[in-house]
């Protein structure tokens, strides 16, 4: 009896833990693919899980921060989804790469052209964004998730340090420090830069190798000529000594 009671209590406790922890894993979130460094560019994924058993997620609206507007926002095409990008005039123009920008993307909307995200599945919605601000440690996005049964969930509550996570937290992107060498580009750009630096070095190395090859050949030919002359001189000298002796 004691064993069965302990087992029952354990099962109930485990169920309670699962129920309490489920919402923490079920909200819309945003994560970078790699690093999201201040002043640089990044590809970020909005992860959207379907929380309903009787409906699919058919629409996602993500509002971009207006206090730190992004000059460049480009969505990646996704099969089965139509994408709409909304641009708006900025209350205060920003400067990017020496140019003043008076409008920016303020919202991106994904609408399912098919069944959307089914129960038990999730979907990633990628965006390429930049240049990331240098005067903040995070960017807050607000997301609205719509289901096929017309239910709407607003993920717009801003989490605050030292407080419990709100019921419907907004996706927050944490920014990392800019690299010390001042480069803000992607890894691919850095690799390309390294390759461009390596090319002249390789060419110089090849030139150096060719030069060494040529020098070796010249010295070899000179050595052969000197050897032949030396042999000829020895033969002539030998004949002279022979004739003198006679």
C-alpha positions in Angstrom: 0.0 0.0 0.0 2.8 2.4 0.9 4.6 1.7 -2.3 1.5 2.3 -4.4 0.8 5.6 -2.5 4.4 6.8 -3.1 4.0 5.9 -6.8 0.7 7.8 -7.0 2.2 10.9 -5.3 5.2 10.8 -7.6 3.0 10.6 -10.7 0.9 13.5 -9.5 4.0 15.6 -8.7 5.5 14.8 -12.1 2.2 15.8 -13.8 2.1 19.1 -11.9 5.7 19.9 -12.9 4.9 19.3 -16.5 1.7 21.4 -16.3 3.5 24.3 -14.6 6.5 24.2 -16.9 4.6 23.8 -20.2 3.8 27.5 -20.7 7.5 28.4 -20.3 8.3 26.4 -23.4 5.2 27.3 -25.4 5.5 31.0 -26.0 6.7 32.7 -29.1 10.4 33.4 -28.9 13.3 34.8 -30.9 16.8 33.5 -31.2 19.7 34.5 -33.5 21.4 32.1 -35.9 24.9 32.6 -34.5 25.7 35.9 -32.8 23.6 39.1 -32.8 26.4 41.6 -32.2 25.8 45.3 -31.6 26.3 47.3 -34.7 26.2 44.2 -36.9 23.7 42.2 -38.9 22.1 38.9 -37.9 19.6 36.3 -39.0 17.0 35.7 -36.3 14.3 33.0 -36.0 10.9 33.6 -34.5 9.9 30.2 -33.1 6.2 29.7 -33.0 4.7 26.6 -31.3 1.1 25.5 -31.7 -0.5 25.4 -28.2 -3.9 24.2 -29.3 -5.1 20.6 -29.9 -8.1 21.6 -32.0 -6.7 24.4 -34.1 -3.8 25.4 -36.3 -1.7 28.6 -36.2 -2.5 30.4 -39.4 -1.0 33.9 -38.9 1.9 35.6 -37.2 2.4 39.3 -36.9 5.7 40.6 -35.5 6.1 44.3 -34.7 9.6 45.6 -34.8 10.9 48.0 -32.1 10.3 51.7 -33.0 12.7 53.0 -30.3 15.5 51.3 -32.1 14.4 51.1 -35.8 16.3 48.7 -38.1 17.4 50.1 -41.5 17.4 46.6 -43.1 14.8 43.9 -42.6 14.5 41.0 -45.1 12.3 37.9 -44.6 13.2 34.5 -45.9 10.6 32.9 -48.2 8.7 30.0 -46.5 6.7 27.4 -48.3 3.0 27.6 -47.4 3.2 31.1 -46.1 2.5 34.5 -47.6 4.7 37.4 -46.3 3.7 41.0 -46.0 6.3 43.7 -45.0 4.9 47.0 -43.6 7.1 50.1 -43.8 6.3 53.3 -41.8 7.8 56.8 -41.5 9.9 57.2 -38.5 9.2 60.0 -36.0 12.9 60.6 -35.8 15.1 59.7 -38.8 18.1 57.5 -38.2 21.6 57.4 -39.8 23.0 54.2 -41.3 26.2 53.9 -43.2 26.3 57.7 -43.6 22.8 57.9 -45.0 19.7 59.3 -43.3 16.7 57.0 -43.2 13.3 58.4 -42.7 11.3 55.1 -42.9 11.8 51.6 -41.8 10.1 48.2 -41.6 7.8 48.3 -38.5 5.9 45.0 -39.0 6.2 41.7 -40.8 3.1 39.4 -41.2 3.1 35.7 -42.2 -0.2 34.3 -43.3 -0.6 30.6 -44.0 -1.8 29.7 -47.6 -2.5 26.1 -46.4 -3.2 24.5 -43.1 -0.5 26.4 -41.1 1.2 25.0 -38.0 -0.7 21.9 -36.9 -1.2 20.7 -33.3 2.0 19.3 -31.9 4.3 21.2 -34.3 6.2 24.5 -34.4 7.5 26.7 -37.2 10.5 29.1 -37.5 10.1 32.4 -39.2 13.6 33.8 -40.2 14.4 37.5 -40.6 17.7 39.1 -41.7 18.0 42.4 -39.6 20.5 45.2 -39.1 22.3 47.2 -38.4 21.7 46.3 -34.8 21.8 49.2 -32.3 24.9 49.8 -30.2 23.2 51.7 -27.3 21.0 48.8 -25.9 21.5 45.3 -24.7 18.3 43.9 -26.1 15.5 44.4 -28.6 11.9 43.7 -27.7 9.5 42.4 -30.4 5.8 42.1 -30.0 4.0 39.2 -31.7 0.4 38.3 -32.3 -0.5 34.7 -33.0 -3.8 33.8 -34.7 -5.4 30.3 -34.8 -7.7 28.8 -37.4 -10.6 29.0 -34.9 -10.1 32.9 -34.9 -8.5 32.8 -31.4 -5.8 35.5 -31.0 -2.9 35.3 -28.5 -0.9 38.5 -28.0 2.7 38.0 -27.0 3.3 41.6 -26.0 4.0 41.7 -22.3 7.6 43.0 -21.7 9.5 40.8 -19.2 11.1 42.8 -16.3 14.3 42.0 -14.4 13.6 40.6 -10.9 9.9 39.8 -11.7 8.2 36.6 -12.7 7.8 36.0 -16.4 4.4 37.4 -17.6 1.8 35.1 -18.9 2.3 36.2 -22.5 5.9 37.5 -22.7 7.1 39.4 -25.8 10.0 37.9 -27.7 13.3 39.5 -26.6 16.5 39.4 -28.6 19.7 39.7 -26.5 22.5 41.5 -28.2 26.2 40.6 -27.7 29.1 43.0 -27.5 30.6 44.2 -30.8 33.8 42.4 -31.8 37.0 44.1 -30.6 38.4 44.4 -34.1 35.4 46.5 -35.1 34.1 44.1 -37.7 30.3 43.7 -37.6 29.9 41.5 -40.7 28.8 37.9 -40.8 31.1 34.9 -40.6 30.9 34.5 -44.3 32.0 38.0 -44.9 35.0 37.5 -42.5 35.9 34.3 -44.4 35.8 36.1 -47.7 38.0 38.8 -46.3 40.5 36.2 -45.0 40.5 34.6 -48.4 41.1 37.9 -50.2 44.1 38.5 -47.8 45.4 34.9 -48.4 45.3 35.2 -52.2 48.1 37.9 -52.5 50.1 35.9 -50.0 49.7 32.8 -52.0 50.6 34.6 -55.2 53.7 36.1 -53.5 54.6 32.6 -52.2 54.2 31.2 -55.7 56.3 34.0 -57.2 58.9 33.4 -54.6 58.9 29.7 -55.4 59.2 30.4 -59.2 62.1 32.8 -58.5 63.9 30.2 -56.4 63.3 27.6 -59.2 64.8 29.9 -61.8 67.8 30.7 -59.7 68.5 27.0 -59.1 68.3 26.3 -62.8 70.7 29.1 -63.7 73.2 28.0 -61.1 72.9 24.4 -62.3 73.6 25.5 -65.9 76.6 27.6 -64.8 77.9 24.7 -62.8 77.7 22.4 -65.9 79.5 25.0 -68.1 82.2 25.5 -65.5 82.6 21.7 -65.3 82.9 21.3 -69.0 85.5 24.1 -69.3 87.5 22.6 -66.5 87.5 19.2 -68.2 88.6 20.8 -71.5 91.4 22.7 -69.9 92.6 19.6 -68.2 92.8 17.7 -71.5 94.7 20.5 -73.2 97.1 20.8 -70.4 97.7 17.1 -70.4 98.5 17.1 -74.1 100.9 20.0 -73.7 102.8 18.1 -71.1 103.0 15.0 -73.2 104.3 16.9 -76.3 107.0 18.6 -74.1 108.1 15.3 -72.7 108.5 13.9 -76.2 
